[in-house]
Amino acid sequence: MKRFLHKRIIKFIAWYMRHVCGGASHVYPYGEQGRYVVIMNEYEYNKFTNLL
């Protein structure tokens, strides 16, 4: 049952991020103090990590 609920919660979070937040969300102010959550596919993640 725990695994079933976990799977549903993760699916809801992913749906919410894609459809309500446009794939990205943030908390705290923008800039260096901000915290960002972004949904990326494998290609976008590799491109992002190469920038660091």
Backbone as XML, in Angstrom:
<?xml version="1.0"?>
<chain id="A" units="angstrom">
  <residue number="1" name="MET">
    <atom name="N" x="0.825" y="-1.199" z="0.000"/>
    <atom name="CA" x="0.000" y="0.000" z="0.000"/>
    <atom name="C" x="0.869" y="1.263" z="0.000"/>
  </residue>
  <residue number="2" name="LYS">
    <atom name="N" x="1.955" y="1.227" z="0.772"/>
    <atom name="CA" x="2.839" y="2.390" z="0.844"/>
    <atom name="C" x="3.429" y="2.710" z="-0.529"/>
  </residue>
  <residue number="3" name="ARG">
    <atom name="N" x="3.858" y="1.681" z="-1.246"/>
    <atom name="CA" x="4.432" y="1.882" z="-2.582"/>
    <atom name="C" x="3.385" y="2.445" z="-3.546"/>
  </residue>
  <residue number="4" name="PHE">
    <atom name="N" x="2.153" y="1.974" z="-3.441"/>
    <atom name="CA" x="1.062" y="2.462" z="-4.283"/>
    <atom name="C" x="0.841" y="3.959" z="-4.048"/>
  </residue>
  <residue number="5" name="LEU">
    <atom name="N" x="0.777" y="4.365" z="-2.778"/>
    <atom name="CA" x="0.577" y="5.783" z="-2.462"/>
    <atom name="C" x="1.753" y="6.629" z="-2.922"/>
  </residue>
  <residue number="6" name="HIS">
    <atom name="N" x="2.970" y="6.128" z="-2.725"/>
    <atom name="CA" x="4.164" y="6.860" z="-3.145"/>
    <atom name="C" x="4.144" y="7.099" z="-4.655"/>
  </residue>
  <residue number="7" name="LYS">
    <atom name="N" x="3.792" y="6.066" z="-5.401"/>
    <atom name="CA" x="3.730" y="6.182" z="-6.857"/>
    <atom name="C" x="2.698" y="7.227" z="-7.283"/>
  </residue>
  <residue number="8" name="ARG">
    <atom name="N" x="1.532" y="7.218" z="-6.644"/>
    <atom name="CA" x="0.476" y="8.190" z="-6.973"/>
    <atom name="C" x="0.894" y="9.616" z="-6.616"/>
  </residue>
  <residue number="9" name="ILE">
    <atom name="N" x="1.563" y="9.789" z="-5.499"/>
    <atom name="CA" x="2.016" y="11.124" z="-5.090"/>
    <atom name="C" x="3.047" y="11.657" z="-6.073"/>
  </residue>
  <residue number="10" name="ILE">
    <atom name="N" x="3.997" y="10.825" z="-6.472"/>
    <atom name="CA" x="5.016" y="11.244" z="-7.441"/>
    <atom name="C" x="4.369" y="11.599" z="-8.775"/>
  </residue>
  <residue number="11" name="LYS">
    <atom name="N" x="3.405" y="10.793" z="-9.221"/>
    <atom name="CA" x="2.699" y="11.108" z="-10.472"/>
    <atom name="C" x="1.969" y="12.446" z="-10.375"/>
  </residue>
  <residue number="12" name="PHE">
    <atom name="N" x="1.339" y="12.717" z="-9.234"/>
    <atom name="CA" x="0.638" y="13.985" z="-9.053"/>
    <atom name="C" x="1.621" y="15.151" z="-9.080"/>
  </residue>
  <residue number="13" name="ILE">
    <atom name="N" x="2.740" y="15.021" z="-8.401"/>
    <atom name="CA" x="3.743" y="16.099" z="-8.389"/>
    <atom name="C" x="4.234" y="16.376" z="-9.806"/>
  </residue>
  <residue number="14" name="ALA">
    <atom name="N" x="4.529" y="15.319" z="-10.561"/>
    <atom name="CA" x="4.989" y="15.504" z="-11.942"/>
    <atom name="C" x="3.911" y="16.163" z="-12.789"/>
  </residue>
  <residue number="15" name="TRP">
    <atom name="N" x="2.655" y="15.728" z="-12.645"/>
    <atom name="CA" x="1.560" y="16.354" z="-13.391"/>
    <atom name="C" x="1.435" y="17.832" z="-13.037"/>
  </residue>
  <residue number="16" name="TYR">
    <atom name="N" x="1.472" y="18.131" z="-11.744"/>
    <atom name="CA" x="1.344" y="19.510" z="-11.275"/>
    <atom name="C" x="2.467" y="20.380" z="-11.820"/>
  </residue>
  <residue number="17" name="MET">
    <atom name="N" x="3.690" y="19.867" z="-11.775"/>
    <atom name="CA" x="4.832" y="20.639" z="-12.284"/>
    <atom name="C" x="4.692" y="20.915" z="-13.772"/>
  </residue>
  <residue number="18" name="ARG">
    <atom name="N" x="4.263" y="19.927" z="-14.558"/>
    <atom name="CA" x="4.144" y="20.112" z="-16.001"/>
    <atom name="C" x="2.986" y="21.018" z="-16.383"/>
  </residue>
  <residue number="19" name="HIS">
    <atom name="N" x="1.813" y="20.787" z="-15.800"/>
    <atom name="CA" x="0.612" y="21.468" z="-16.261"/>
    <atom name="C" x="0.303" y="22.774" z="-15.542"/>
  </residue>
  <residue number="20" name="VAL">
    <atom name="N" x="0.621" y="22.872" z="-14.289"/>
    <atom name="CA" x="0.299" y="24.081" z="-13.535"/>
    <atom name="C" x="1.487" y="25.035" z="-13.510"/>
  </residue>
  <residue number="21" name="CYS">
    <atom name="N" x="2.688" y="24.505" z="-13.321"/>
    <atom name="CA" x="3.881" y="25.353" z="-13.189"/>
    <atom name="C" x="4.655" y="25.488" z="-14.488"/>
  </residue>
  <residue number="22" name="GLY">
    <atom name="N" x="4.234" y="24.857" z="-15.542"/>
    <atom name="CA" x="4.946" y="24.953" z="-16.816"/>
    <atom name="C" x="6.287" y="24.237" z="-16.806"/>
  </residue>
  <residue number="23" name="GLY">
    <atom name="N" x="6.486" y="23.266" z="-15.942"/>
    <atom name="CA" x="7.727" y="22.496" z="-15.909"/>
    <atom name="C" x="8.752" y="23.013" z="-14.920"/>
  </residue>
  <residue number="24" name="ALA">
    <atom name="N" x="8.487" y="24.156" z="-14.291"/>
    <atom name="CA" x="9.440" y="24.700" z="-13.327"/>
    <atom name="C" x="8.693" y="25.434" z="-12.229"/>
  </residue>
  <residue number="25" name="SER">
    <atom name="N" x="9.255" y="25.413" z="-11.068"/>
    <atom name="CA" x="8.661" y="26.091" z="-9.929"/>
    <atom name="C" x="9.794" y="26.609" z="-9.049"/>
  </residue>
  <residue number="26" name="HIS">
    <atom name="N" x="9.513" y="27.571" z="-8.214"/>
    <atom name="CA" x="10.536" y="28.084" z="-7.311"/>
    <atom name="C" x="9.901" y="28.468" z="-5.984"/>
  </residue>
  <residue number="27" name="VAL">
    <atom name="N" x="10.730" y="28.483" z="-4.959"/>
    <atom name="CA" x="10.333" y="28.983" z="-3.651"/>
    <atom name="C" x="11.402" y="29.962" z="-3.198"/>
  </residue>
  <residue number="28" name="TYR">
    <atom name="N" x="11.085" y="30.805" z="-2.265"/>
    <atom name="CA" x="11.969" y="31.885" z="-1.820"/>
    <atom name="C" x="12.134" y="32.895" z="-2.951"/>
  </residue>
  <residue number="29" name="PRO">
    <atom name="N" x="12.844" y="33.969" z="-2.754"/>
    <atom name="CA" x="12.988" y="34.982" z="-3.813"/>
    <atom name="C" x="13.802" y="34.449" z="-5.002"/>
  </residue>
  <residue number="30" name="TYR">
    <atom name="N" x="13.654" y="35.077" z="-6.143"/>
    <atom name="CA" x="14.495" y="34.738" z="-7.283"/>
    <atom name="C" x="15.930" y="35.115" z="-6.967"/>
  </residue>
  <residue number="31" name="GLY">
    <atom name="N" x="16.857" y="34.505" z="-7.670"/>
    <atom name="CA" x="18.265" y="34.842" z="-7.491"/>
    <atom name="C" x="18.998" y="33.791" z="-6.682"/>
  </residue>
  <residue number="32" name="GLU">
    <atom name="N" x="20.098" y="34.198" z="-6.057"/>
    <atom name="CA" x="20.974" y="33.259" z="-5.360"/>
    <atom name="C" x="20.316" y="32.635" z="-4.146"/>
  </residue>
  <residue number="33" name="GLN">
    <atom name="N" x="19.350" y="33.296" z="-3.544"/>
    <atom name="CA" x="18.676" y="32.742" z="-2.374"/>
    <atom name="C" x="17.506" y="31.835" z="-2.745"/>
  </residue>
  <residue number="34" name="GLY">
    <atom name="N" x="17.138" y="31.796" z="-4.002"/>
    <atom name="CA" x="15.996" y="31.001" z="-4.445"/>
    <atom name="C" x="16.310" y="29.521" z="-4.531"/>
  </residue>
  <residue number="35" name="ARG">
    <atom name="N" x="15.284" y="28.727" z="-4.490"/>
    <atom name="CA" x="15.382" y="27.281" z="-4.683"/>
    <atom name="C" x="14.489" y="26.942" z="-5.869"/>
  </residue>
  <residue number="36" name="TYR">
    <atom name="N" x="15.001" y="26.159" z="-6.810"/>
    <atom name="CA" x="14.287" y="25.883" z="-8.036"/>
    <atom name="C" x="14.069" y="24.389" z="-8.225"/>
  </residue>
  <residue number="37" name="VAL">
    <atom name="N" x="12.918" y="24.021" z="-8.729"/>
    <atom name="CA" x="12.586" y="22.649" z="-9.077"/>
    <atom name="C" x="12.212" y="22.660" z="-10.551"/>
  </residue>
  <residue number="38" name="VAL">
    <atom name="N" x="12.872" y="21.819" z="-11.332"/>
    <atom name="CA" x="12.643" y="21.783" z="-12.772"/>
    <atom name="C" x="12.530" y="20.329" z="-13.211"/>
  </residue>
  <residue number="39" name="ILE">
    <atom name="N" x="11.587" y="20.047" z="-14.082"/>
    <atom name="CA" x="11.475" y="18.721" z="-14.683"/>
    <atom name="C" x="12.272" y="18.744" z="-15.982"/>
  </residue>
  <residue number="40" name="MET">
    <atom name="N" x="13.248" y="17.830" z="-16.095"/>
    <atom name="CA" x="14.099" y="17.748" z="-17.287"/>
    <atom name="C" x="14.095" y="16.325" z="-17.812"/>
  </residue>
  <residue number="41" name="ASN">
    <atom name="N" x="14.265" y="16.192" z="-19.120"/>
    <atom name="CA" x="14.505" y="14.861" z="-19.675"/>
    <atom name="C" x="16.018" y="14.612" z="-19.662"/>
  </residue>
  <residue number="42" name="GLU">
    <atom name="N" x="16.431" y="13.450" z="-20.122"/>
    <atom name="CA" x="17.841" y="13.068" z="-20.063"/>
    <atom name="C" x="18.733" y="14.038" z="-20.844"/>
  </residue>
  <residue number="43" name="TYR">
    <atom name="N" x="18.302" y="14.461" z="-22.025"/>
    <atom name="CA" x="19.083" y="15.389" z="-22.849"/>
    <atom name="C" x="19.258" y="16.737" z="-22.146"/>
  </residue>
  <residue number="44" name="GLU">
    <atom name="N" x="18.164" y="17.284" z="-21.615"/>
    <atom name="CA" x="18.240" y="18.573" z="-20.925"/>
    <atom name="C" x="19.132" y="18.497" z="-19.689"/>
  </residue>
  <residue number="45" name="TYR">
    <atom name="N" x="19.057" y="17.385" z="-18.965"/>
    <atom name="CA" x="19.884" y="17.220" z="-17.774"/>
    <atom name="C" x="21.368" y="17.180" z="-18.139"/>
  </residue>
  <residue number="46" name="ASN">
    <atom name="N" x="21.718" y="16.442" z="-19.187"/>
    <atom name="CA" x="23.117" y="16.385" z="-19.623"/>
    <atom name="C" x="23.609" y="17.738" z="-20.084"/>
  </residue>
  <residue number="47" name="LYS">
    <atom name="N" x="22.788" y="18.477" z="-20.799"/>
    <atom name="CA" x="23.145" y="19.823" z="-21.246"/>
    <atom name="C" x="23.359" y="20.743" z="-20.036"/>
  </residue>
  <residue number="48" name="PHE">
    <atom name="N" x="22.494" y="20.645" z="-19.045"/>
    <atom name="CA" x="22.611" y="21.468" z="-17.837"/>
    <atom name="C" x="23.882" y="21.137" z="-17.066"/>
  </residue>
  <residue number="49" name="THR">
    <atom name="N" x="24.193" y="19.861" z="-16.878"/>
    <atom name="CA" x="25.365" y="19.483" z="-16.096"/>
    <atom name="C" x="26.658" y="19.875" z="-16.794"/>
  </residue>
  <residue number="50" name="ASN">
    <atom name="N" x="26.651" y="19.972" z="-18.124"/>
    <atom name="CA" x="27.848" y="20.414" z="-18.840"/>
    <atom name="C" x="28.105" y="21.902" z="-18.650"/>
  </residue>
  <residue number="51" name="LEU">
    <atom name="N" x="27.090" y="22.665" z="-18.255"/>
    <atom name="CA" x="27.260" y="24.102" z="-18.023"/>
    <atom name="C" x="27.988" y="24.383" z="-16.716"/>
  </residue>
  <residue number="52" name="LEU">
    <atom name="N" x="27.899" y="23.439" z="-15.778"/>
    <atom name="CA" x="28.500" y="23.654" z="-14.450"/>
    <atom name="C" x="29.987" y="23.488" z="-14.443"/>
  </residue>
</chain>
